[in-house]
Amino acid sequence: MAGIRKVLVWVCKDGAAPQAVHFLQSVTGHFGTADLVNVNYRVDQNRLLISPDPTGVPLKRPAFCPIKHLSTTPPPLDAEQRGVDVGVAIILQSSNQRVLLTRRAKHLRIFPNLWVPPGGHIEPDETLVEAGLRELKEETGLEMEAEQFLTPKVLGVWESVYPLMLSRGDPQRHHLVVYVLLRSNRTHLQLQEDLRPSPAEVSACLWADVRLATAVVVAADGAKDKSHGLPASVSMSQVSAEGGLTEDSMPVSVLMRDAPPTGPDVERVSHGTTFALGLWLKTVHGEDHL
């Protein structure tokens, strides 16, 4: 398909031909009114094809998804002509069951200062795993060879819109983010030795263990005790302007924050990351997707 500059989302349902999803349509909403559905996915001819499948992976949008709450006024022509982009995020699990989270640089245009896994856009002619490995290397310096991890596993798909609420303004970005689990045969300390983050994209890194990930997920579910018995602070690495790492700590409470509906956003774990951490914990405990 000559001339394709990016991979976009298409949906397939009821035996009909695939159709492109335009920018102001909710992908999840194509399959009903629920905020979570199970789907099948595949990359084909530089399209991410999504179809309903009860045995598939979870596709979720937040209850406050701005596109879900838009009025029924016909969208402007430029929105009709835009599509929904595809991103990939790598949940990198060490052999001692920790996962790598990075804090997005504060100067980035969308979701600055949020804690997320390494990831970014899938490029034309890439597979999901190829895109994830490329972004992992570009953002963290980690170059993963096939023999260094077990078979990749897609955990789920998150529908991401920026700004994340209508109270923060009209939608400017719309993505499906595919979370891919890579289980390394190296410990987090061994992986840490090879970290060379790009300061243009990453301002800090940390390795979240099962207890910390559980606390983040439970806090997002509205638990009154958000500390979950954790120490007051967690170890992390600050990234210098030259890309060097300095050991530091931060209050655990920062990772338990929710997004304020108005005003400046705060440093926190992104909603999509929390969704992915919940799915990761189920694999750790040997459960199915849901």
C-alpha positions as CSV (number, residue, x, y, z in Angstrom):
1,M,0.0,0.0,0.0
2,A,2.2,2.8,-1.3
3,G,2.2,6.2,0.3
4,I,1.0,5.0,3.8
5,R,2.7,7.2,6.4
6,K,1.2,5.6,9.5
7,V,-0.8,2.7,10.8
8,L,-4.4,3.4,11.7
9,V,-7.2,1.5,13.4
10,W,-9.9,-0.3,11.4
11,V,-12.8,-2.3,12.8
12,C,-14.4,-5.5,11.5
13,K,-17.8,-6.7,12.8
14,D,-20.9,-8.7,11.8
15,G,-19.1,-10.1,8.8
16,A,-18.8,-6.7,7.0
17,A,-15.8,-5.4,5.3
18,P,-13.3,-3.6,7.5
19,Q,-14.0,0.1,8.0
20,A,-11.6,2.9,9.2
21,V,-12.4,4.5,12.5
22,H,-12.4,8.3,12.3
23,F,-10.8,10.5,14.9
24,L,-14.0,11.4,16.8
25,Q,-15.4,7.9,16.9
26,S,-14.7,5.6,19.9
27,V,-13.2,2.3,18.9
28,T,-14.6,0.6,22.0
29,G,-18.0,2.2,21.2
30,H,-18.1,0.4,17.9
31,F,-18.8,-2.8,19.8
32,G,-21.6,-1.6,22.2
33,T,-22.0,0.7,25.1
34,A,-19.7,-1.1,27.6
35,D,-16.3,0.5,28.4
36,L,-14.6,-2.9,28.2
37,V,-14.9,-5.5,25.4
38,N,-12.9,-8.5,24.4
39,V,-11.4,-8.3,20.9
40,N,-9.2,-10.0,18.3
41,Y,-6.5,-7.9,16.7
42,R,-4.0,-8.2,13.8
43,V,-1.8,-5.9,11.8
44,D,-2.6,-6.3,8.1
45,Q,-1.6,-4.1,5.2
46,N,-0.5,-1.4,7.7
47,R,-3.9,-1.4,9.5
48,L,-4.6,-2.6,13.0
49,L,-7.8,-4.6,12.5
50,I,-10.0,-5.0,15.6
51,S,-12.9,-7.4,15.8
52,P,-15.1,-8.6,18.7
53,D,-14.0,-11.9,20.2
54,P,-15.2,-13.2,23.6
55,T,-11.9,-15.2,23.9
56,G,-9.7,-12.3,22.9
57,V,-7.8,-9.6,24.8
58,P,-9.5,-6.8,26.7
59,L,-10.0,-3.4,24.9
60,K,-10.9,-0.7,27.4
61,R,-11.7,3.0,27.4
62,P,-12.0,5.0,30.7
63,A,-15.5,5.9,31.8
64,F,-14.7,9.6,31.3
65,C,-13.4,9.0,27.7
66,P,-14.0,12.4,26.1
67,I,-15.0,11.0,22.8
68,K,-17.6,8.8,24.5
69,H,-19.1,12.0,25.9
70,L,-19.0,14.2,22.8
71,S,-22.3,15.7,21.5
72,T,-24.0,14.1,18.5
73,T,-23.3,17.2,16.4
74,P,-21.7,16.1,13.1
75,P,-17.9,16.3,13.4
76,P,-15.9,18.8,11.3
77,L,-14.6,17.6,8.0
78,D,-11.0,17.5,9.1
79,A,-12.0,15.1,12.0
80,E,-13.8,12.8,9.5
81,Q,-10.6,12.6,7.5
82,R,-8.3,11.8,10.4
83,G,-8.0,8.3,11.8
84,V,-7.1,6.7,15.1
85,D,-3.4,6.1,15.6
86,V,-1.8,2.9,16.9
87,G,0.8,2.8,19.7
88,V,2.7,0.0,21.4
89,A,3.9,-0.1,24.9
90,I,6.3,-2.7,26.3
91,I,5.7,-4.1,29.8
92,L,9.3,-5.3,30.4
93,Q,9.3,-7.9,33.2
94,S,12.6,-8.9,34.8
95,S,13.4,-12.4,35.9
96,N,12.7,-11.3,39.5
97,Q,9.2,-10.0,38.6
98,R,9.7,-6.2,38.3
99,V,8.5,-4.1,35.4
100,L,10.1,-1.0,34.0
101,L,8.3,2.3,34.2
102,T,9.6,5.6,32.8
103,R,8.5,9.2,33.5
104,R,7.8,11.1,30.3
105,A,9.8,14.3,29.9
106,K,8.1,17.4,31.1
107,H,8.4,19.3,27.8
108,L,6.5,16.7,25.8
109,R,3.3,17.9,24.2
110,I,1.0,15.2,25.4
111,F,0.9,13.5,28.8
112,P,4.1,15.2,30.1
113,N,5.5,14.0,33.4
114,L,3.4,10.8,33.5
115,W,4.8,7.4,34.5
116,V,4.3,4.9,31.6
117,P,6.1,1.9,30.1
118,P,8.4,2.6,27.2
119,G,6.6,2.8,23.9
120,G,5.4,4.8,20.9
121,H,3.9,4.7,17.4
122,I,4.0,1.6,15.2
123,E,5.6,2.5,11.9
124,P,4.4,1.2,8.5
125,D,5.5,-2.4,7.8
126,E,6.5,-3.1,11.4
127,T,4.9,-5.8,13.6
128,L,3.7,-4.8,17.1
129,V,6.8,-6.5,18.7
130,E,9.2,-4.9,16.2
131,A,7.7,-1.5,17.0
132,G,7.9,-2.1,20.7
133,L,11.5,-3.2,20.7
134,R,12.5,-0.2,18.5
135,E,10.8,2.2,21.0
136,L,12.3,0.4,23.9
137,K,15.8,0.9,22.5
138,E,15.1,4.5,21.4
139,E,13.8,5.5,24.8
140,T,15.8,3.5,27.3
141,G,18.8,2.2,25.3
142,L,17.9,-1.4,26.1
143,E,18.4,-3.6,23.0
144,M,16.5,-6.9,23.5
145,E,17.5,-9.9,21.4
146,A,15.0,-12.7,20.9
147,E,17.0,-15.1,23.1
148,Q,16.8,-12.6,26.0
149,F,13.0,-12.9,26.5
150,L,10.2,-15.4,26.4
151,T,7.5,-15.4,23.7
152,P,5.9,-11.9,23.7
153,K,2.3,-11.7,25.0
154,V,-0.3,-9.0,24.2
155,L,-2.0,-8.1,27.5
156,G,-4.6,-5.8,26.3
157,V,-5.5,-2.6,24.4
158,W,-6.2,0.8,25.8
159,E,-8.2,3.6,24.1
160,S,-6.3,6.8,24.8
161,V,-7.4,10.3,24.1
162,Y,-5.6,13.6,24.9
163,P,-6.7,15.7,26.7
164,L,-8.1,12.8,28.8
165,M,-11.3,14.6,29.8
166,L,-13.6,17.1,28.0
167,S,-13.2,19.4,31.0
168,R,-9.6,19.8,29.8
169,G,-10.5,20.7,26.2
170,D,-11.4,19.1,22.9
171,P,-9.7,15.9,21.8
172,Q,-6.3,16.5,20.1
173,R,-4.9,13.0,20.0
174,H,-6.6,9.6,19.7
175,H,-4.7,6.3,19.9
176,L,-5.1,2.6,20.6
177,V,-2.2,1.5,22.7
178,V,-1.4,-2.2,22.6
179,Y,0.4,-3.4,25.7
180,V,2.9,-6.2,25.0
181,L,4.5,-8.2,27.8
182,L,8.2,-9.1,27.3
183,R,9.6,-11.4,30.1
184,S,13.4,-11.1,30.3
185,N,15.7,-13.8,31.6
186,R,17.7,-11.0,33.4
187,T,17.1,-9.4,36.7
188,H,16.1,-5.8,37.0
189,L,19.6,-5.0,38.4
190,Q,21.2,-6.5,35.3
191,L,18.9,-4.7,33.0
192,Q,19.5,-1.4,34.9
193,E,23.2,-1.6,34.1
194,D,22.3,-1.3,30.4
195,L,19.8,1.6,30.8
196,R,20.7,4.6,28.7
197,P,17.5,6.7,28.6
198,S,16.9,9.4,26.1
199,P,16.5,12.7,28.0
200,A,14.5,14.0,25.1
201,E,11.7,11.5,26.1
202,V,12.5,10.2,29.6
203,S,13.2,12.1,32.8
204,A,13.2,9.2,35.3
205,C,12.9,5.4,35.5
206,L,11.9,2.9,38.2
207,W,11.4,-0.8,38.6
208,A,7.9,-1.6,40.0
209,D,7.6,-4.9,41.9
210,V,4.4,-6.8,42.4
211,R,3.5,-5.0,45.7
212,L,4.0,-1.6,44.2
213,A,2.0,-2.4,41.1
214,T,-0.8,-3.9,43.2
215,A,-0.9,-0.7,45.2
216,V,-1.2,1.5,42.1
217,V,-4.0,-0.7,40.7
218,V,-5.9,-0.8,44.0
219,A,-5.6,3.0,44.5
220,A,-7.1,3.5,41.0
221,D,-10.0,1.3,42.1
222,G,-10.8,3.8,44.9
223,A,-9.2,2.1,47.9
224,K,-9.2,4.2,51.1
225,D,-5.8,3.0,52.1
226,K,-3.7,3.8,49.1
227,S,-0.3,2.9,50.7
228,H,-1.1,-0.8,50.7
229,G,1.5,-1.2,53.4
230,L,4.4,0.2,51.3
231,P,7.2,2.3,52.6
232,A,6.8,6.0,52.2
233,S,9.2,6.3,49.3
234,V,10.3,4.2,46.3
235,S,13.7,4.0,44.6
236,M,14.0,5.5,41.2
237,S,16.7,6.9,38.8
238,Q,16.7,10.5,37.6
239,V,17.8,11.1,34.1
240,S,20.2,14.0,33.5
241,A,20.2,16.3,30.5
242,E,23.2,14.2,29.2
243,G,21.3,10.9,29.7
244,G,23.1,9.9,32.9
245,L,21.3,8.2,35.8
246,T,21.4,9.3,39.4
247,E,19.8,7.2,42.1
248,D,17.1,8.9,44.0
249,S,13.8,8.3,45.7
250,M,10.3,9.7,45.5
251,P,7.1,9.5,47.6
252,V,5.0,6.5,46.8
253,S,2.0,8.7,47.1
254,V,3.0,10.4,43.8
255,L,2.2,7.1,42.0
256,M,-1.2,6.9,43.6
257,R,-2.5,10.2,42.4
258,D,-5.5,10.6,40.1
259,A,-5.8,13.2,37.3
260,P,-7.5,16.5,38.4
261,P,-10.5,17.4,36.2
262,T,-9.2,20.9,35.6
263,G,-6.0,22.9,36.1
264,P,-2.5,21.6,35.6
265,D,-2.0,17.9,35.5
266,V,0.1,16.2,38.1
267,E,2.9,13.6,38.1
268,R,1.2,10.2,38.3
269,V,0.8,6.8,36.7
270,S,-1.2,7.1,33.5
271,H,-4.6,5.4,33.4
272,G,-3.6,3.1,30.6
273,T,-0.5,2.1,32.5
274,T,-2.7,1.2,35.5
275,F,-4.9,-0.9,33.3
276,A,-1.8,-2.7,31.9
277,L,-0.4,-3.3,35.4
278,G,-3.6,-4.9,36.4
279,L,-3.4,-7.3,33.5
280,W,0.3,-8.0,34.2
281,L,-0.5,-8.9,37.8
282,K,-3.0,-11.5,36.5
283,T,-0.3,-13.1,34.5
284,V,2.0,-13.2,37.6
285,H,-0.8,-14.9,39.6
286,G,-1.6,-17.3,36.7
287,E,-5.0,-15.9,35.9
288,D,-6.6,-15.3,32.5
289,H,-7.1,-11.9,30.9
290,L,-10.2,-11.0,32.9
